[in-house]
């Protein structure tokens, strides 16, 4: 289904600026190399009313997050460490609120919510992905396998009361209707409660040429400007904000029902800094050059791959790998296999490419060239393999051999 109006503000002027052709569902890893997969258009548009960037094609959530969904938060050690630190920060600052009721929207396998459970908080998770939810139920007990919405928020509040803390990490990216989700957050949150929302930071995506972060599960991409425009429609206000390193650059905000005189910016930035640094995003010219940069990156990547010493393997099978490999036309004839620590992916294949996903059996990499598909973890990956004497290919922000 093609989107006709903006997911956040309902405006009907959507300008397309990136066309990545047709790709499979990024996380729908196949059981065999030649398994037939469905392809869907992958195009980005920007709303000229609120400047929210979003996918033009909206794939049904049952297709995206059904039984084949293979992303498990706890499978990534860096992400699990990040969750632990994030949860610790919230608990240190808002323990009383968290103990009343902490609701995590998009809780996945409960990797973050478990820290609140262990701290004695009343917890509830909400997530539509079947496999991860089954794991989360073993960790935190109460989990609803549903996409979050205003109606789900009403159900939770009726049964458990208002939430002192609501957490939604990289959830607004995945929802079909941003307005309905934020309506649900404001309904669920207690009058003195706090909500934490983290999203990919659009300026970092554009500046870093991180086009592989565009896939069907990622429906919306936010700047501070577009995020504030969306949340303030529902009587929520940003009380605190910071930029984080997640997914190549993310924005985390704390929301409250009352507007503070000033917004606290963590990390030595100011409210004015966001306004000034995002000024360039308020015109269509900021987006129109992205397609050309992406096309050139793919051309350079293919030149680098064709000149590389064989055999070539990939490191990491994140969802973004499907976008990169498919748009570049890379398959099993060039990439022997990829290694990944996620057990649910091992033994399967990156959809549409025939590339096998294998476990990392030893510290030794049996290859001469490694394509870093999980490029956002490149420093950690490279430190874990100090004896590797081959070449690393870093594809983003521009292909380079290390």
N, C-alpha and C positions, 0 to 999 in steps of 0.2 A: 504494500500500500504506500502510495506516495503522499508525503506530508503536504498539506495545502496551506496551513497557517502555522505560525510560530508556536512551539511547544510551551513557551513561558508566557508570552503576552498576547497571543492570538492574532498578531498582525499578519497580513497576507502578502507582503512583499518579501519574498525569499529569493536571494540571488545565489546561483550556483557558482562555485569557484574552484572546485576540485572534483575530477572524475577519475576514479581508479578502476573503471570498468566493472566487470562482474566477478565477485569472489565468493567462495564458500563461507559458511558460518565458521568463524575463526576457531572456536573451541570444539567443533564437531569432529574430533579425531576419529579416523576410520579404523576398522578392524583389519582391513586388507589394503594392499597398495593400490589395487585397481577398483576399489569400491566406488560406485557412482555417488556423487554428491550434488546437491542443488546449489546453483549459483544465483546470487542476487545483486542488483546494482549497488555500487558503493560510491556515493556522491555526497559532497559537503555543500551546504548552503548557509548563508548568513542572513539573519533577519535585519532588515534595514531600519526597524523600529527600535529594538533594544540591543542589537548587535550580538545576539546569541548565535553561536555556530552550532549547526545540528545536521544530522543525516536527513537526506531527502527521502530515502526508502526506509519505511518502518516495518521490520520483520516481526511477526507475531512472537510474543514472549515465550509461548510454549515451545516454539522451534528453537529459540535462543537458549533457554534455560531449562530444557527438559532433561531427560535421563542421560543424554550424551554430554552434558556440560561437565568439563573436566578441570576446572580451576579450583584448587584447594589452597586457601591462604597459608595453612601451616606447612605446606610442602616447601615453601621458600623460607630458608633460614633468615635472610636479611629482612624480609617482610614480617616474619614472626617477631624478630627483635624490635622492629619498628612499632608493632602493635603493643608489645610489652611496655615500651617507653611511653607511648601515647596514652595507654590506659593508666599508667602510674601517674602521669601528669594530671589527668582528670581527677583521679582518686585523691591526690594530695590537695587539690584545690576545691573539690566539690563532693567530698565523701558523704555528707549528710543528704545532699540531693540524690546522689547515686544510690544510696541505700533505700530510698523510698521506692524507686523503680527506674531501672536503666533499660532502655529499649534500643537495640541496635538494628537499624534497617539495613538489609544486605549483610547479614551476619556471616554468610558463607558457612564455614565449618566450625564457627565459634571460637576461632583463634584469638580474637580480641575480647570477646564478651566473657570468656572464661576467667579473665583476670578480675572482672567485677563480681562474678560468682564466688571466686576464691576469697574476695574481700568482704563477703557477707552481704552483698547487695541483692535485692530482688531484681531478677533479670528476665528479659523476654527478647527473643530474636525473631526477625521476620526476613524471609528470603524465599524466592521462587525456585531455586535450584535444588532438584531432588537429591542428588548424591551428597553434596556438602551438607544439606539439612540433616540427613540421617546421622552424619558424624557429629554435627552440632548438638543434636538431641542427646547424645551420649555424654557431652561435655557440660551442657548448661540446662538441660531439661526442657524448658518451655520454649518451643520454636514453632512459629506458624509458617507453613510452606505456602506462601502467597506473595504476589507482588504487592508492595505497599501502596496504599491509596487513602483517600479521605474516609472511605467506608471501613477499611481495616482499622484506621485510627479510632473511629467511633466504637468499633467492636472492642478494641483493647481498652479504651478508657471506660467503657461500660463495665467490663469484667474486672479490671485491675486498678482503675483510677488513673489520674494523670501521671505522666512521667516526669521525674525530676531531671533526668538526663536523657537526651535522645542523641544517638550517634548515627551518622550516615556517611560512611567513607566510600567515595567513588561510586555513589549510588545515583546521584542526579545525572551522571553520565549515561546510566543504563535505562532510565525510565522513559516510557513513551510520552507521558504527560507531566512535564515539570510542574505546572500550576497545580494539578491535583495532588501531587506528592507534597509540595510545600503547604498546601491547604491542610493535608493530613498531619504534617509536623506541627503546625501551629495549633491544631485542635488537640493533639495529644499532649503537648507540653504544658506543664503546670505554670501558674502565673509567675512564680519565681524561678522557674527551671531554666536550664541552659541546653542548647542544641549545638552539636559539633558537626559541621559539614566539611568534607574535603573533596575537592574536585581537581582534575587535571587543569593546569593553568595554561590557558590558550596562548598567551604571548610566548611562553617557552616552547610550546608545540610549533608555532609558526617560525620563531627565530631559529630553533634547532632543526627545522625541516623534518620533524618527527611524524611523517605521514603514516608510518606503520601503526601508530596509535589509533588510527581510524579503522574501525571494523564494526560489524553490525551490532555488537553488544554495546558499543560506545555511541550513543545516540546524540549526546549533547556535550559541548565544550565551552567552558566559561572563562571569562575575564572577571576581575573584581566588579567592573562596571555592569556587566550583564547579570552577574549573580546578585548584586545588590538590587538591581532593577526588579529581578524576579521575586526576591524574598520580601521586599518592602511592600509589595502588593498585598501581602498576607499579614501585615502588622508585626513583622519580625525585623530586628535590627542587628547589624553586625557590631558587636561590642569589642571584638578582638580578632586579629587576623595575622597570619604568618605564611611565608612561603616555605615549602618543604621540598625534599629531594625525590619524593615518590613519583614513579612513572615518568621520569625525565623532567619533572618540575610540576609541583602541585600547589594549590592554595587551600589553606585550612582556615575556617572562620568559626568563631563562637557567636551564637545568636541568642538574643534575649527578646522578651516582649516589650521592654521599655528602651527607649533610645537614650544612650549615654551622651553627655555633653561632647565627649571626644572618643574616638575609636582607638583602642590600644593596639599598636602595631608591634609585634614581637620581631626582633631581628634588626633593630636600628633603622626602621623605615617609618614613614609617617603616612597619614591619610592622604596628604597632598602628593606624596610620592606615587601612590597608586594612580591618582587622577592624572598627574603629569606623564607618567610612564605609559599609560594606556590611551593617551590622547589620539595616537595614530590609528587606533582600532575603530574609531568612529567614522570611517569612510570606506567605501568599497575598494578604493585603490590599495588598501592594506592587504587585501585578500587576493586580488587578481594576479599577482605574480607568483603565487604559491604553486600553481600547476607547472609552470616552467621550471621552477627549482626542483620539484619532485621528478620531473622527466629527466632532468640532467643528472640528478643523483643516481637514478636507475641506470642511465647510460654508463656512468663512471663505474658503478658497481659491477656491471657486466664486463667491462673492460678489465677490471681488477680480477674478477673471478677467472676470466679466460686466460690471464697471464699467470695465475697462481700455480704453485707446485702441488701436484696431486699426491695423495688423496685429500679431498676437502670434506670436512665435517662441519656441522653447525653446533653451536653451544646454546642450549636453551630452546624450549618449544613453547614460548608464551604465545598468547593469542595474536600478538602483533606480528609474529613470524609468518602467519598465514597471509597477511596483507602484503608484507614485503616480498615473500617468495612468489606469490601469485602474480603481483603486478610486474615483478622483474622477470617472470617466466622461468624461474629456477625450479628444478625438480630433481628426481633421483638420478638423472643422468649426469648431473654436475655435483650434487651434494650427496655423499655416500650415505650418511645418516646424521641425525642430531642426537645429542645426549641431554637428558633432563632428569632432575631429581624427583619429579612428581610421579608417584607409583601409578596413578590412574592413567597417565599418558604412556607409560613405558609399554613397549610391544605393539603400540598403535602407530598410526601414520598421520602426518600432517595432511589435512584434507586437500584433495585435488593435486597433490604433488608426488605421491608415492614415496615420500621420504620417511624412513622408519625412525621411530623414537626409541632410543636405547638408554638403559641406566648407565650412570658413570661408574664403571666397574672398579677402576683404580685411579690414582692420581695421574697416571701416565695417559697422555692423549695420543691415540694411535692414528695420527694424521700429520701431514706436513703443513696444512693450512686450516685454520679454524675461523669460521664466520660467526661473529658474536651476535647472534639473534637476540639475546638478552643483553643488549648493549648498555642498558641503564645500570647493570651490575658488573660492568667490565672491570673496574679496579679489583673488586672482590674475586672475580673469576680468575683473573690473571695472577693475583697473589696466591691463589690456591694451587697454581700449577707453575711453580718457579723453575722446574726442570724442562719445561717445554721449550724446544729450540727451533720451532717452526714459526710461521707467520700468523699473526692475528689480523683479521679484517674487521674493522669497526665501520659499520655502514652508515651510521647516523652520528652527527649532523651532515657529514659528507664522507664518502668512502675514503678510508686511509688504512695503510698497512703498518702494523706496529711490530 
